[in-house]
């Protein structure tokens, strides 16, 4: 049975790393990583450990820190972050994995682009505008070392969940190259576009979780029979 938002936040904390950068001559607000982990885990341990699940979505959207970036900033540059309904879906998925015998407690969320642009049409326009300056993307050649470090642990499954918009296919293909060698999870009909965890209709949100749980069952450990 799925938990509500309050129950999820009693179990999980959310931390993000936010930054500003001049992209294509424009000062932009960005977020490069989001961590979802048990509330009683130390932030330093969360940031430094290999996650149980890597999630790649489209972009951070309207993600924002709970406090101003200059207040209470840790040495790690991660701050408590306002979760959204998409992140609740990922929390539900972690709990589903645990029900099937997978010791998943920690998800690290990355994106095709770090641009904090909530409207997909404006985001697509920015991708066109910054075609010659793709440093906003982890999958830029100029961030290859950073990308290799994040995808270096091949035992970590990668959940692809960046949506179905064909305008993002180039970045999606780069992400799939980075994920080679990993178990790749997600709902796709063409191997490039992967369904987002939070479609607009509630019944489709439930269906996304149901189908993902079926995938988890295939990689879950087989219980011992004594």
C-alpha positions as CSV (number, residue, x, y, z in Angstrom):
1,X,0.0,0.0,0.0
2,X,1.4,3.4,-1.0
3,X,2.1,6.0,1.7
4,X,0.9,9.6,1.6
5,X,3.3,12.6,1.4
6,X,3.6,13.1,5.2
7,X,4.3,9.4,5.8
8,X,7.0,9.4,3.1
9,X,8.7,12.5,4.6
10,X,8.8,10.7,7.9
11,X,11.1,8.1,6.2
12,X,13.0,10.1,3.6
13,X,15.0,13.3,3.4
14,X,15.7,15.2,0.2
15,X,18.9,17.2,-0.5
16,X,19.9,19.1,-3.6
17,X,23.0,20.9,-4.9
18,X,22.1,24.2,-6.5
19,X,24.4,26.5,-8.4
20,X,24.4,29.4,-10.8
21,X,26.3,29.6,-14.1
22,X,26.5,31.7,-17.2
23,X,25.2,29.5,-20.1
24,X,25.3,31.0,-23.5
25,X,25.8,34.5,-22.1
26,X,22.8,34.2,-19.7
27,X,23.0,33.7,-15.9
28,X,21.0,30.6,-15.2
29,X,19.9,28.8,-12.0
30,X,20.7,25.1,-12.0
31,X,20.7,21.9,-9.9
32,X,23.1,19.1,-10.7
33,X,22.1,16.4,-8.1
34,X,19.3,15.4,-5.8
35,X,19.6,12.8,-3.1
36,X,16.7,10.9,-1.5
37,X,17.8,8.9,1.5
38,X,16.5,7.8,5.0
39,X,15.9,10.8,7.3
40,X,18.4,9.5,9.9
41,X,21.3,9.2,7.6
42,X,24.1,11.7,7.9
43,X,24.3,14.0,4.8
44,X,28.0,13.4,4.4
45,X,27.4,9.6,4.2
46,X,24.6,10.2,1.7
47,X,26.6,12.3,-0.6
48,X,29.7,10.1,-0.5
49,X,28.1,6.7,-0.9
50,X,27.2,4.8,-4.0
51,X,23.4,5.1,-4.4
52,X,21.2,2.1,-4.7
53,X,19.4,3.6,-7.7
54,X,20.4,6.2,-10.2
55,X,17.5,8.1,-11.7
56,X,17.8,10.2,-14.9
57,X,14.9,12.6,-15.6
58,X,14.5,15.6,-17.9
59,X,15.4,18.6,-15.8
60,X,15.0,19.9,-12.2
61,X,11.9,22.0,-13.1
62,X,10.8,24.2,-10.3
63,X,13.0,22.4,-7.7
64,X,14.1,24.8,-4.9
65,X,16.0,24.7,-1.6
66,X,14.0,25.0,1.6
67,X,16.3,27.7,2.8
68,X,18.2,30.4,0.9
69,X,21.4,29.1,-0.6
70,X,23.6,31.3,1.7
71,X,21.8,30.1,4.8
72,X,22.9,26.9,6.5
73,X,25.0,25.7,3.6
74,X,27.0,22.6,4.4
75,X,30.6,22.1,3.3
76,X,29.2,19.7,0.8
77,X,27.1,22.4,-0.9
78,X,23.9,20.3,-0.5
79,X,20.9,21.8,1.2
80,X,17.5,20.4,2.3
81,X,15.2,20.6,-0.7
82,X,11.5,21.0,-1.2
83,X,10.3,17.6,-2.6
84,X,7.7,17.4,-5.3
85,X,5.2,14.7,-6.4
86,X,7.7,13.2,-8.8
87,X,10.1,12.6,-6.0
88,X,7.4,11.0,-3.9
89,X,7.0,8.5,-6.8
90,X,10.7,7.6,-6.5
91,X,10.3,7.2,-2.7
92,X,7.3,4.8,-3.4
93,X,9.5,2.9,-5.8
94,X,12.3,2.5,-3.2
95,X,9.7,1.1,-0.8
96,X,8.4,-1.2,-3.4
97,X,11.9,-2.5,-4.0
98,X,12.3,-3.2,-0.3
99,X,9.1,-5.3,-0.4
100,X,10.6,-7.4,-3.1
101,X,13.9,-8.0,-1.1
102,X,16.0,-5.3,-2.7
103,X,18.0,-3.3,-0.1
104,X,17.3,0.0,-1.8
105,X,17.2,3.0,0.5
106,X,19.0,5.8,-1.4
107,X,18.3,7.2,-4.9
108,X,20.4,9.8,-6.6
109,X,18.5,11.9,-9.2
110,X,20.3,13.3,-12.2
111,X,18.9,15.0,-15.3
112,X,19.4,15.4,-19.0
113,X,19.9,19.1,-18.2
114,X,20.5,21.0,-14.9
115,X,18.4,24.0,-16.0
116,X,15.7,24.8,-13.4
117,X,13.0,25.6,-16.0
118,X,9.6,24.3,-15.0
119,X,7.8,24.8,-18.3
120,X,8.8,22.2,-20.9
121,X,8.2,24.5,-23.9
122,X,10.6,27.1,-22.4
123,X,13.1,24.4,-21.5
124,X,13.0,23.2,-25.1
125,X,13.6,26.8,-26.3
126,X,16.6,27.1,-24.0
127,X,18.1,23.8,-25.3
128,X,17.9,25.3,-28.8
129,X,19.3,28.7,-27.6
130,X,22.2,27.0,-25.8
131,X,23.1,24.5,-28.6
132,X,26.7,25.8,-28.7
133,X,27.0,25.8,-24.9
134,X,25.8,22.5,-23.4
135,X,27.6,22.7,-20.1
136,X,24.1,22.7,-18.4
137,X,24.0,19.0,-19.2
138,X,25.9,16.3,-17.3
139,X,26.1,14.5,-20.7
140,X,28.1,17.4,-22.3
141,X,31.6,16.3,-23.5
142,X,32.9,19.1,-21.3
143,X,31.6,17.2,-18.2
144,X,32.7,13.7,-19.3
145,X,34.9,13.1,-16.2
146,X,32.0,14.1,-13.9
147,X,29.7,11.9,-15.8
148,X,32.0,8.9,-15.7
149,X,32.4,9.3,-11.9
150,X,28.6,9.2,-11.3
151,X,28.0,6.2,-13.6
152,X,31.2,4.4,-12.7
153,X,29.6,1.8,-10.4
154,X,28.2,-0.7,-12.8
155,X,26.2,-2.6,-10.1
156,X,23.9,0.4,-9.7
157,X,20.7,0.2,-11.7
158,X,19.7,3.2,-13.8
159,X,16.1,4.3,-14.0
160,X,15.5,6.3,-17.2
161,X,12.5,8.5,-16.8
162,X,12.9,11.7,-18.9
163,X,9.6,11.6,-20.7
164,X,8.5,11.2,-24.2
165,X,9.2,14.5,-25.9
166,X,11.3,13.8,-29.1
167,X,13.0,17.2,-28.8
168,X,15.2,15.7,-26.0
169,X,16.2,12.7,-28.0
170,X,19.9,13.8,-28.5
171,X,20.5,14.2,-24.8
172,X,18.6,11.0,-24.1
173,X,20.9,9.1,-26.4
174,X,23.9,10.5,-24.6
175,X,22.5,9.4,-21.3
176,X,21.9,5.9,-22.6
177,X,25.5,5.7,-23.7
178,X,26.6,6.7,-20.1
179,X,24.3,4.0,-18.7
180,X,25.8,1.2,-20.8
181,X,26.8,-1.8,-18.6
182,X,24.2,-1.0,-16.0
183,X,20.8,-2.6,-15.5
184,X,18.5,-0.1,-17.2
185,X,15.0,0.3,-15.9
186,X,12.1,2.3,-17.2
187,X,9.0,2.2,-19.5
188,X,9.8,2.7,-23.2
189,X,8.4,1.7,-26.5
190,X,11.4,2.8,-28.6
191,X,14.4,2.5,-26.3
192,X,15.0,6.3,-26.3
193,X,11.9,8.0,-24.9
194,X,11.1,6.7,-21.3
195,X,7.9,7.5,-19.5
196,X,8.0,10.1,-16.8
197,X,7.2,8.9,-13.2
198,X,4.4,11.4,-12.9
199,X,2.1,11.6,-15.9
200,X,-0.8,14.0,-15.6
201,X,-3.5,11.4,-15.0
202,X,-3.6,9.7,-11.6
203,X,-4.4,6.3,-13.0
204,X,-1.3,6.5,-15.2
205,X,0.8,7.4,-12.2
206,X,-0.5,4.3,-10.5
207,X,0.2,2.3,-13.6
208,X,3.8,3.6,-13.9
209,X,4.4,2.3,-10.3
210,X,2.7,-1.0,-11.1
211,X,4.8,-1.6,-14.2
212,X,8.0,-0.6,-12.5
213,X,7.3,-2.9,-9.6
214,X,7.0,-5.7,-12.2
215,X,10.5,-4.8,-13.4
216,X,11.8,-4.8,-9.9
217,X,10.5,-8.4,-9.4
218,X,12.7,-9.5,-12.3
219,X,15.9,-8.3,-10.6
220,X,15.0,-9.0,-7.0
221,X,16.9,-11.8,-5.2
222,X,15.3,-15.2,-5.3
223,X,14.3,-16.2,-1.8
224,X,15.9,-19.3,-0.3
225,X,13.7,-22.3,0.1
226,X,14.6,-24.4,3.2
